[in-house]
């Protein structure tokens, strides 16, 4: 069904609930590889099941995160600059969200509360597990792009960037308090944007809210089921590396009435000094984008508003 709605910015939108993202079973690697490539080309998003991340690790970090967000504001503020509320980025974007931003390779996960050691331990176990999954997915995607007999060195090019000790990957834990629809107009928890990194792995607590846009003005709500799944999406860097074959699409989060949504996103990124360019063997056409470092692109991304287009700044003129 297609629903016409008007968002708080007075823009007319279409909400389509007749499209479901592919659900890919990682037990069959050869079939999963093909399905993942198709999904990245068509939607820029897919879900994975039988992913190998232990449920006990997921449950532990979700429990600890929920406990953290349930604390009084002053207690949460003791987490320091890793904690934020409403403000998103440096250019004035806001949303109905509070969050933690944690960088695995820059410093230990230390949250200054009575349960800090327990939370830090849960975070570290979770990051280790999802990093492993991200590397597996990237290897499969590279194999799917390069053909049936890829060079092992070539097929692991992306995963090696994530495993690098200087990888700039981050973990973001978002909490979206519920909205009482009897008193509040519809609100956006996190505004439309693309992810600048290579790939994102997202877990949620089963509450809906994530929406993706594969064409201007049209939004597709993402069903949070199955709850055991991870939602995976292409980042800007992967679009560049595949010369536009894989698409980094805009997405957002709508706040839900009466239900609190929590999500945990692992943004897999290379070291700041890593060169980003079209990978050899993945495209038969001339490069669309110029080469640049992740540090250069990251700076360009963070110097702009959340919904601004960034990739066009790096396009080559043909």
Helices and strands as residue ranges (DSSP letters): E 2-6, E 12-16, E 23-25, H 29-42, E 45-49, H 55-69, H 73-77, G 80-82, E 83-88, E 93-102, H 116-146, H 152-155, H 157-163, E 170-176, E 188-193, E 199-204, E 210-215, E 218-221, E 230-234, H 236-241, E 250-254, E 261-268, E 275-276, E 292-293, H 294-302, G 311-314
